[in-house]
Amino acid sequence: MDHVLLLFIFFMPALGLANGTGTEQDFTWHLKKVPQIVSERTFSLDSPKFEAKPNLELNSVCGIECQRKLPVPSLSDLKDFLSYETIFENGTRTLTEVNVLGLTLDPAGNTTAHKSLRRKRQIYGTDSRFSIYDKRFMTNFPFNTAVKISTGCSGILISPKHVLTAAHCLHDGKDYVKGSKRLRVGLMRTKSRGDGRKRKGAKRSRREALEAQEDSEVATGLRRRSRGGGRKQRRSGRKQGSSDGMPSFQWTRVKSTHIPKGWFKGFSGDIALDYDYAVLELKRPHKRKYMELGISPTIKMMPGSMIHFSGFDNDRSGQLVYRFCSISDESNDLFYQYCDAEPGSTGSGVYLRLKEPNKRKWKRKIIAVFSGHQWVDVNGEQQDYNVAVRITPLKYAQICFWIHGNDENCAQG
């Protein structure tokens, strides 16, 4: 039954058109000219302490109502927020200041459609998440673009060498989290016969042996964290992944990480949710299909207002978990939605499928980063919601610049 439902979801473009208005709306990826992000100067910073504790569930003060009241950032503010830190594998760190060219400021500010804020936990009524067991789905697009981050989050492949994830998976706003100095990304694979066995005549260098040992430690740490924080496993020698369809991971080192300066400072003096995104550059490129970036459309331009994302929720250890839901509310930079999710799925790439211009083909693109479950103070009461950071034209230009190292390939999105 699950296979039939997944086939229906992923291979029926009309899923979100059942509201009767789909034939009248233009659900197409419209190319837009994006601003230019150009670097002005880069200088070295002191190495961080790497002492922050990973926190997969954020406590924010500025919620939906607060976001509506935030002032419109000036060009000077945006140049400051879009400047970025780069931290390298050896622990060194730089700050790059940028300029923004060709930008037209929106005077409307953080407008949203007023809707009620929900008041329940992450799982709402019937759990609508799907664990992907079938290898035909797990190892093929779009599910194989989901990756595991060694600090406990998820991410998504956006180029042969780059991964998009949430900034708070790596930095708490004041310092980098423990474990981010030796950051790894786990790419899904299914075990085949002979995995882990040394082939005859194969030689392994000391560096390769050390990397294999480190990767094993990463995998073991993630299993223990998701199963109860350090409890001794009965079969400690069991490798991550098994022959029952559970994914194993090929762990790859991260060469460098980019985080926008906006994450470190915000208008409200609180954590800056609008800039909760980061890009990791892998030390070794992969050869699998990745998901392209897209500029986030408004809710009314989405079929059924539906979004999709897959990640590695902590309550389903070792499983790839997929979900889809409709967006309830939006601001210029954030989506508020009701997707069932648990810690661990934070950093997942939120995507949808629209038609390509002048073609009959439908194409999936990433339009947001799942920031996770947020607690906020609303009228003196603690309430919660799930939030995703939208890929706006400015953020598209910045992420594209990080991928290509120039703005020549980032003129349209």
FENSUL-V270511 format. One line per field, one symbol per residue. phi: phi as a letter, one per 40 degrees, with the letter a starting at -180 (. if undefined). psi: psi as a letter, one per 30 degrees, with the letter a starting at -180 (. if undefined). A space follows every 50 residues. Layout:
phi->???
psi->???
//
This chain:
phi->.cccccccccbbdcdcbccgbdccbbcbcccbcbccbbcbabacbccccf bcccbcbcbbcccccccccccccccccccccccacbbbdcgcabbbcbbb bgbbccccgccbccacccbbcccbgccccbccbccccdbbccccccbbcc chbbaacbacbbbbaccccbachbacccgccbcbbbccabcbdgdgcccc gcbbccccccccccccccccccccccbhggccccbcccccgacchccbbc cbcccabbbccdccabdcgbdcddbcaabbcccbcbbccbcccbccccdc cbdgfcbbababcccbdgbcbbaaacccaabcbbbbabccabdhcdgccc babbccdgbccbbcacbabcchcbcbcbfgbcbbabbbccccdccdcccc ccccgabccbcba
psi->eeeeeeeeefgjfgeggggffeffliikjjkkkllkjkkelklkllklfh fkkkjfjkjlejaeeeeffklkkleeeeeeefllkkklegflklkkkllk khkjkjffaiklkjlkklhlaekjbkjglkkjekfeeeglkfeffklkkf fgalakkflfgkkkakefffkgfelklkffehklkjkklkklkfkfkklk fkkkleeeeeeeeeeeeeeeeeeeefggigkkkeiffklkllfgfkklkj kklkelkkkkffffklefglkiefgillkkkkekllglklklklkkllef gkjggklklkaikffikgkkkkllllkelkaffkkklgkkllkefkfkkk llklkkkglfkkkklkflkjfakkkljjhgkklllkkkjkjleeeeeeee eeefglgeggek.
//
